[in-house]
Amino acid sequence: MKALIISSVFLILPVLSFSQTQDKPIEIRKNFFTSYRYYQNDQRLRFNALAPIMKSNPEAYKTITKARNTMYWALGTGGAALLTGYLGIHRMLTTPNNIGIMNLESGIDKMLIVYMGLALGFEIAAVTLFTIHTLQTKKAVTIYNEGLHSTTRHHMYLNLGITQNGIGLQLKF
């Protein structure tokens, strides 16, 4: 009787260890202002919290670090757009004999056009990089969630083995 209880305990323990809660998938919800928010267990996750969660999946972690680097580049180009726009406006306001953007003697100020053109170029680059960042983050979340679904399906086999030495149970997982 003791042997039956001990063997059943050893057979049930592996099953119970695999039935513990696995990592929950990350949900993507679209906000009213077309931004995306990430939730796990109905708790909102900040972008900085996604990378530590995804460390268990190397491909998702690699993609989320790419998204983080793209976000830094987008913030940098957005800052450059603000700076060059400020310099252009400063030049427009401090140039003598300047009414608006038209200089009465020489026409349109060439440096003002350069500054505003640079600001517009940096802004277009920043918006493009933020879009790429969003796509990379969504891809990383998708890869992470697919990895969860593939690792939570454990196939366990219980076979009855008969050899010359006797009968035994074989558990494969």
Residue pairs with C-beta under 8 A, 6 or more apart in sequence:
7 169
11 158
11 169
11 171
14 156
14 171
14 173
15 156
18 154
18 156
18 173
22 148
22 151
22 152
23 53
23 56
23 148
24 40
24 41
24 148
25 40
25 144
25 145
25 148
25 149
26 38
26 39
26 40
26 45
26 50
26 53
26 141
26 144
26 145
27 38
27 39
27 40
28 36
28 37
28 38
28 138
28 141
29 36
29 37
29 38
29 39
30 36
30 37
31 37
36 134
36 137
36 138
37 44
38 44
38 45
38 47
38 50
38 137
38 141
39 45
40 53
45 53
47 68
47 71
47 137
50 64
50 137
50 140
50 141
51 61
51 64
51 65
51 68
53 144
54 60
54 61
54 64
54 140
54 144
55 61
56 147
57 143
57 144
57 147
59 143
59 147
60 140
60 141
60 143
60 144
60 147
61 140
63 136
63 139
63 140
63 143
64 136
64 137
64 140
66 136
67 133
67 136
67 137
67 140
70 129
70 132
70 133
70 136
71 129
71 130
71 133
73 129
74 126
74 129
74 130
74 132
74 133
75 126
77 122
77 123
77 125
77 126
77 129
78 122
78 123
78 126
80 118
80 122
81 119
81 120
81 121
81 122
81 123
81 126
82 119
84 115
84 116
84 118
84 119
84 122
85 115
85 116
85 119
87 115
88 112
88 115
88 116
88 118
88 119
91 109
91 111
91 112
91 115
92 98
92 100
92 101
92 109
92 112
95 103
95 109
95 112
97 103
97 104
97 105
98 109
101 108
101 109
101 112
102 108
103 109
154 173
155 173
156 171
156 172
156 173
157 170
157 171
157 172
157 173
158 169
158 170
158 171
159 169
159 170
159 171
159 172
160 167
160 168
160 169
160 170
161 167
161 168
161 169
161 170
